[in-house]
């Protein structure tokens, strides 16, 4: 299936209030978005603000395809400390409730902490066990809320930032109501974009599309880095992918410049799609 819907992550305006950028996004030609959970962008603990955001999006004809769960050093759903782990799960679940209010279809989450960690032996095993249990609870609650929990492949230097660990976690979870969001930038930096697409194809529900030159997670618009997008789109097509592509680009420049870059990236992907 081709002609996939292409949306935009509001993360390109993460330092601005969501109320200050929704009209810019809508008038810029995007009516499908992923909501960024950065506190300065949207305080998902403020239920009133979340409901106002949902109402504003409805007024503008903008749909929340996905909501990105919060990620920070203090949120560790793999922690060996039960209290810290439970606090992390609780924080994520607050965001899941906000995703439901916003009528998001998918809840994107990183399966692990946001700092480099290389445990071995028993610690690594227990962290794997804990993340599978934590994600099972989160995914089950998401199902109750009418949202699909999807795991995102992380940067390779982070804990569980590799495909074998991700596959183990998916297999160890106690629910099948779970999918995957493939981050092209992360996979390209890990030098495993092709294999990641192959191994995760059965779980793939959506894609974060960004480009880079293979050195840093630059969040460049597709077409401005070294990723072979014809190859990526061909593999999507071969896998029968029926999800949507979310542009997850950096917000460089003024808002009108960011939106111009997003539209250019969308046109670029459409052009590559025609080559299939």
N, C-alpha and C positions, 0 to 999 in steps of 0.2 A: 504494500500500500504506500503510495507516494503522496505528494502534496500535503505533507504534515503541517499542522498548525505551528506557527513560530511566534512565541511570545517573548516577553522581556521581564527579567528580574528587576524588581524595584531597588535591588541592592546597588544599582548604579547611582542611586541617590540616597545611600544609607545614612549620610550625615544630615539629611534634611528630613523634616517631618513628612510623613506620608501624605498629609493633607496639603502640603505645598508642592507635591510633584504629580499627583494623580491626574490633574487636568493636563499637565504637560505631556504625560505619557499617552493619555487618550487622544489629545489633539495631534500628537506626534505620529499617530497611526497604529497604536497598539491597544487592543482591547482584551488581550490575554496576558496575565502577569503571574509571576511568583512573588509573594510578599516576603520581604526581608524582615527578620525579627530583631534587628539591632535596636536597642532601647530608645535611642534618639530618633529613630525613624518611626517606630510604632511600639508603644508601651503595651505589650500584650497582657500585662497584669491589670491594666485599666480597662475594665469591661465596657465602660461608657465610650471610651475612645475607639475600642474595637468595633462596637456597634455603629458608631458614627462613620468609621472607615467603610464598613460594609454598606451603609446607606449611600455614602458618597460614590462608591464604586458602582452601585446599582444605578444611581442617577446618571453617571457618565457612560454606562453601558460597558463597564470593564469587569471581566470575570477573573476570579482568583483560581488559576489552574492548580497552583501549589503554594505551600507556605513552608518556609525554611525554618526548621527548629533552631532555637538558640544554641550557640556553641561558644564556649569560653573555658579558660583553664579551670575555673571552679566547678564546672559541670562535668562530672566524671561518673558515668553510669557503669564503669568497670571497676570502680575503686574497691580495694580490699576492706576499707572502712565502711561498715554497713550504713552508718548514719549519713556519711557523705554521699554514698551511692543512692540512698533513698531520697536525699535532698535533690540530687541531680535528676532522678526520675520525676520527682514532684514538679521541678521547674519545667521540664520538657512537657509534662502533661498540662500545665497551665497554658503553654503555647498551643498544644493540640486543641484545647477548648476554644482558643481564639481562632484557630484555623477553621473549626466547624462553624463558628459564627460568620466567618468570611466566606463560607460555602466553598472552601478550597477542596479540590478533589484529592490532592496528594499532600502528604506531610513528609518533607525531606529531612532526614536526620543523619548525622555523622556517627557511625558505630564505634565511638571511642573518644578519648580525651584529645584536647587540642595542643598537647605538648609532646615533644619527642620522648619516647619511653621504650626501653628495650628490655623488658623483664624476661627472665629465663626460668626454667624448671617449674616449680609449683606456682610461683606468682603468675607466670604467663597462663598456665592452665586455669587458675582461679579467675583471672580477669576475663578469659574467654567464656567461662561458665557464667560469670556475672553479667557480661554484656548480652549474652543470649537470653538470660532470664529477664533482664531489664527491658530489652527490646521486645520480648514477648508480651510483657505487661503493657508497654506503650502501644504496640500494634493492636492488641486486643481492645484497648480503650479507643484507639482511633477507629476501629471497626464499629464500635458502639456509636461513635459520633458520626459515622458515615464518611470517614476519610480513610484513604489508603496510606499506610506508612510505607515509605520507600527509603532504602538505605543508599547513601551516596558513597562511592569510592573516594577515599581520602588521599591526601598527599602521602607519598610513599615513606617519608621519614616519621610519620605519626603512627602510633600504636594501631595495629590492624589496618594499616594503610596498604594492604596488598590483597590481591584477588583470592589466593588460597584461604586466607583468614576470613575474608568476606563470605566465601562459599561455605566454609565451616559454620559460620554464625547463622547463615540462612538455613542450613540443614539442621542446626541444633535448636532453632526457635520452635516453640510449641504451637505456633499458629501458622497457617499458610496464607493468611491475609497480609501479605507483605510483598513488596516489589523492590526494584532497584532504579536509582537515578544514576545514569552514567555521566560523570564529569569528564569531558574530553580533555580539558587542560591538565587535570591530575593524571589521567591515564597516559597522556603523551609524555609528561615529565617522567613518569615511571618506566617509559619505554615499553609499555605493554598495551597500547591502545587496541591493536588488532586482537590480541588474545583476550583482553577484557571484554570486548564486544562479543566474541565467540562464546566465552564461558558464561557470561551473564545474560545472554540473549533470552533465555527462557523466563527471566525475571524482569526484563527491561520494560519499564512503564513510561519513562521520560528521560530527557537528556538535558544536561547543562552544557551549552555550547560556548566555548571560549577558545582562544588560540594563544600560542606562545611560541618562542623560538627554541624550546627545549632546555632552557636554563632556569627560568623563574615562572611562577604562576602569575603571569602578567594580566590575565583576563582581557586579552586583546579581542577585538571583534573578529569573528571568523573571516579568514582571507588575509589577515595582517600578520600571521605567524607562519609556521612551517607545517602545520597539519595538512594532510592530504584529504580534503573534504569530499572529493568524489569517492574516494575509497570508503570513508566513513558512511556516507549516505548509501553507497551500494551495499555495505554490510547491513545497514538498517533495513534496507529493502529486502535483502535476502532472508533476514530473520523474521520478516512479517511484522515489523514494528508498527504499532498503531497508536502510539502516544504522541506527545507534543515535544517540541524543541524549545527550550527556554534559553534565550541569549543571556549569559551571565557575564556582562562586560563591565570594566571599570568606568567610573564616571569622570572621565578626564575632560576638563573644559567646562564651559557654560552649559546650562541645560539644553539649549537648542543645538549645541555641538554634539552633546551626548546622544540626543535623539536622531540627529543626522547620521551619526556613526551606526546606531542601531538599525536604522532603515537601510543603510548601505550594506550592513552585514546580512540582513534578511534578503535583500536582492541578490547578494553574492551566493547565499545558500540555494536560492531558487535557481540561479544560473547553473550551479553545479549539479543540482537535481535533474536539470534538463539533459545533462550529459550521460545519464544512466541508460 
